[in-house]
Amino acid sequence: MKSQQSTQTMKPATAAKKLGVYLPATPAEFQEGTVTRAELNQLQAEPPAWLRDLRRTGPHPRPVVAAKLGVSIAGLARGGVTEALTTEQIEALKAERPEWLEKERATQAEVRKETARLKERDAERATRDGQ
């Protein structure tokens, strides 16, 4: 006898994270229920108006804000940004170019450069050791 497979569900916070949106800005019905894997896939494939608007104008969660500014999440915190920001606020910060943002962007660029250097070094070692 086969047991019936249960539908995989997730909390709204998890679904919001996977969708890249700020949970408190989502509709109440989204925040109050659970989301099935099928519903999440449907939201990703055919986003409703509220999801398209949130992705376009925000407010955006910190990982999205950090990516749009080109800094790390820790860099946001060091810069004093602890709340979700709208696209307009992000663009204003980019235009304003505060000192902390320039410093964090430079730090992030160094981290990326070092990561690339290490990846290249490891690839060379793997090639050399494989021969």
KARABEL-V528099 format. One record per residue. RES is the residue in one letter. D_FIRST is the distance of its C-alpha to the first C-alpha in Angstrom with 2 decimals. Layout:
res=RES d_first=D_FIRST
res=RES d_first=D_FIRST
//
This chain:
res=M d_first=0.00
res=K d_first=3.80
res=S d_first=6.53
res=Q d_first=9.43
res=Q d_first=12.26
res=S d_first=15.40
res=T d_first=18.68
res=Q d_first=21.13
res=T d_first=24.30
res=M d_first=27.66
res=K d_first=30.73
res=P d_first=33.62
res=A d_first=35.75
res=T d_first=33.37
res=A d_first=33.14
res=A d_first=36.95
res=K d_first=37.46
res=K d_first=35.33
res=L d_first=37.33
res=G d_first=40.60
res=V d_first=41.83
res=Y d_first=43.31
res=L d_first=40.89
res=P d_first=43.67
res=A d_first=44.91
res=T d_first=41.65
res=P d_first=41.19
res=A d_first=40.22
res=E d_first=36.94
res=F d_first=35.91
res=Q d_first=37.03
res=E d_first=35.36
res=G d_first=31.78
res=T d_first=29.05
res=V d_first=28.64
res=T d_first=25.45
res=R d_first=25.47
res=A d_first=25.71
res=E d_first=28.65
res=L d_first=30.33
res=N d_first=30.07
res=Q d_first=31.54
res=L d_first=34.33
res=Q d_first=35.17
res=A d_first=35.18
res=E d_first=37.08
res=P d_first=38.76
res=P d_first=40.05
res=A d_first=43.77
res=W d_first=43.45
res=L d_first=41.69
res=R d_first=44.25
res=D d_first=47.07
res=L d_first=45.81
res=R d_first=45.50
res=R d_first=48.96
res=T d_first=50.98
res=G d_first=49.04
res=P d_first=49.19
res=H d_first=47.46
res=P d_first=45.64
res=R d_first=47.53
res=P d_first=45.75
res=V d_first=46.71
res=V d_first=50.23
res=A d_first=50.66
res=A d_first=49.62
res=K d_first=51.94
res=L d_first=54.79
res=G d_first=54.15
res=V d_first=53.86
res=S d_first=51.29
res=I d_first=49.68
res=A d_first=51.83
res=G d_first=54.82
res=L d_first=54.15
res=A d_first=54.20
res=R d_first=57.42
res=G d_first=58.88
res=G d_first=58.09
res=V d_first=55.39
res=T d_first=52.65
res=E d_first=51.62
res=A d_first=49.94
res=L d_first=52.52
res=T d_first=52.88
res=T d_first=53.70
res=E d_first=57.25
res=Q d_first=57.61
res=I d_first=56.30
res=E d_first=58.80
res=A d_first=61.56
res=L d_first=60.82
res=K d_first=60.94
res=A d_first=64.27
res=E d_first=65.64
res=R d_first=64.72
res=P d_first=65.11
res=E d_first=66.03
res=W d_first=62.71
res=L d_first=60.82
res=E d_first=63.05
res=K d_first=62.68
res=E d_first=58.87
res=R d_first=58.71
res=A d_first=60.94
res=T d_first=58.76
res=Q d_first=55.63
res=A d_first=57.47
res=E d_first=58.41
res=V d_first=54.84
res=R d_first=53.65
res=K d_first=56.53
res=E d_first=55.76
res=T d_first=52.05
res=A d_first=53.05
res=R d_first=55.57
res=L d_first=53.04
res=K d_first=50.52
res=E d_first=53.29
res=R d_first=54.43
res=D d_first=50.94
res=A d_first=50.56
res=E d_first=53.96
res=R d_first=53.04
res=A d_first=49.80
res=T d_first=51.81
res=R d_first=54.54
res=D d_first=52.25
res=G d_first=50.21
res=Q d_first=53.34
//
